[in-house]
Amino acid sequence: MTTYRYKGQTPEGTKVSGVIRAYDEYDAAAKLRATCAFVTKLEAVREKKDSVLTRPLQTRIKEKELALICSQFSIILATGLPVMRCVEMVAAQNRNKQLARMLRKVAEDIGAGHSMAQSFESNIPGLPKTFVETVRAGEQSGTLEPCFKRLYKYYDKSAKTRAKVASAMTYPIMVIVTAIVVFTIIMVVAVPAFTSVFAEMGTELPAVTKWLMNTSAFLTKWWWLLLSVIALLYIAYLLFKQTERGKVVISTYILRRAPLRRLHTMQISGQFASAMATMLSAGLPVPKALEVVSQISDNYIFSLGVRKVKEGVERGRGISESMAEVGCFPQMLTEMVGVGERSGSMEDTLDVVGDYFDNEAAVITTRLLSVMEPVITLVLAVVVVVLLLSVYLPMFGMYGAM
């Protein structure tokens, strides 16, 4: 809510002034009608900016936190308590101080007469569209408790999937980072020491030793240039990614040409099915559900495809028929959506399809990691052999010449 400073006149003609908290200027004027016959001045008060210590550290709330909040709401709402009191209780139980403060503002707005969805949207900018629109649909249909249960399942499933992938990737990433650090130390510290020894020997050095010494000399002298080039390339990539052409090119490559395109397709298809099932079960109409899902998709081309499907549905066509025309959806997803349309059980069908794609993505990830670990070990073995040969071959040559 916003603080407004006002000046006005009561019905008896007395001049009054003060401050009032309201959602917007119209809301403030409506509240002042009870005490002021005329409002001569109404302006927003600039609120103090957050300091470094109180400034929000995150712009996006973690799915694990969302799952916990939704679970708490579904449990507390089942007791029959007022919505405002439910939000206050969830805020009191939340360990994230920044999120708890925002939830208290939500409770304040709800107490002032605003809807729950509107209050969430105004005070917690990091909330995903799926959360806000599902809550809005639950309010309109009077099914807030089932909607929060559904949101809990959705975010809990998504958080667990991400946690499994992160856990599986921890070991390979640690091995790669350790290998890079060790290789850098060898090239910058150890090899120059051997270089001075080999120079004093005055013998012909093998090609592999010369290559290692030249590489070490380059890294020692021009490391700053190498880091600068990498940083510039990364910045150029980020800037290109923000443009319309960049979004299309990168998303098309990831979806159709990248080595891991099948894994990416499974992930975004599972996300589409699970989000659509959540939206539809909350009572959102199909076009609105498609609009929300298009905004949360991780792939820009896939997002554009969902928007085209929405346009087709608005023209009176079926969802599966529109998906088949777009062409960026897996055939199985399109066919199963058609089955759900014909059977009248779209939510249940999408739930099953979402679980299938999520399981397939998990299986593919496990297989890739099982292959990645021996490959990393083999690469490290090759690097170690090259380093050893570079150091010991000149020594063997020197002993042979003696």
Long-range contacts (C-beta under 8 A, 24 or more apart in sequence): 1-105, 1-108, 1-109, 1-112, 1-122, 2-44, 2-45, 2-47, 3-44, 3-45, 3-47, 4-28, 4-42, 4-43, 4-44, 4-45, 5-41, 5-42, 5-43, 5-44, 5-45, 6-32, 6-36, 6-39, 6-41, 6-42, 6-43, 7-39, 7-40, 7-41, 7-42, 8-32, 8-35, 8-36, 8-37, 8-38, 8-39, 8-40, 8-41, 9-36, 9-37, 9-38, 9-40, 10-35, 10-36, 10-37, 11-37, 19-45, 21-108, 21-112, 22-112, 23-109, 23-112, 23-114, 23-118, 23-122, 27-112, 54-98, 56-98, 56-126, 57-98, 58-98, 58-126, 59-125, 59-126, 60-126, 61-99, 61-124, 61-126, 61-127, 61-128, 62-159, 63-155, 63-158, 63-159, 63-162, 64-155, 64-159, 64-163, 65-96, 65-99, 66-127, 66-128, 66-131, 66-151, 66-155, 66-159, 67-152, 67-155, 67-156, 67-159, 69-94, 70-131, 70-148, 70-149, 70-151, 70-152, 70-155, 71-148, 71-152, 71-156, 73-144, 73-145, 73-148, 74-145, 74-146, 74-148, 74-149, 74-152, 77-144, 77-145, 77-148, 78-145, 83-110, 83-116, 83-144, 84-110, 84-111, 87-116, 99-124, 115-139, 116-144, 128-296, 129-292, 129-295, 129-296, 130-154, 130-275, 130-278, 130-279, 130-292, 130-293, 130-296, 133-279, 133-282, 133-284, 133-288, 133-292, 134-278, 134-279, 134-282, 134-284, 137-279, 137-282, 137-283, 137-284, 138-282, 138-283, 140-283, 141-282, 141-283, 143-282, 143-283, 146-281, 147-281, 147-282, 150-278, 150-281, 150-282, 151-278, 154-274, 154-275, 154-278, 157-274, 157-358, 158-271, 158-274, 161-358, 161-361, 161-362, 164-362, 164-365, 165-365, 168-365, 168-366, 168-369, 169-369, 171-373, 172-369, 172-372, 172-373, 172-376, 175-376, 175-380, 176-376, 179-376, 179-380, 179-383, 183-383, 184-219, 186-387, 187-212, 187-215, 187-216, 187-219, 187-220, 188-216, 188-219, 188-220, 188-223, 191-216, 191-390, 192-216, 192-217, 192-220, 194-391, 198-394, 201-394, 201-398, 203-394, 203-397, 203-398, 203-401, 204-397, 205-394, 206-389, 206-390, 206-393, 206-394, 206-397, 208-386, 208-389, 208-390, 208-393, 209-389, 209-390, 209-391, 209-393, 209-394, 211-390, 212-386, 212-387, 212-390, 213-390, 247-300, 248-300, 248-301, 250-300, 251-299, 251-300, 251-301, 251-302, 252-301, 254-299, 255-299, 255-301, 255-302, 255-328, 260-368, 262-364, 263-361, 263-364, 263-365, 263-368, 264-299, 265-330, 266-357, 266-358, 266-360, 266-361, 266-364, 267-298, 267-357, 267-361, 268-297, 268-298, 268-299, 268-302, 269-329, 269-330, 269-333, 269-353, 269-357, 270-353, 270-354, 270-355, 270-356, 270-357, 270-358, 270-360, 270-361, 271-296, 271-297, 271-298, 271-354, 272-297, 272-302, 272-306, 272-329, 272-333, 272-354, 273-333, 273-350, 273-351, 273-353, 273-354, 273-357, 274-350, 274-351, 274-354, 274-358, 276-346, 276-350, 277-346, 277-347, 277-348, 277-350, 277-351, 277-354, 280-346, 280-347, 280-350, 281-347, 286-313, 286-319, 287-313, 287-314, 290-319, 301-328, 302-328, 302-329, 305-329, 332-356, 333-357
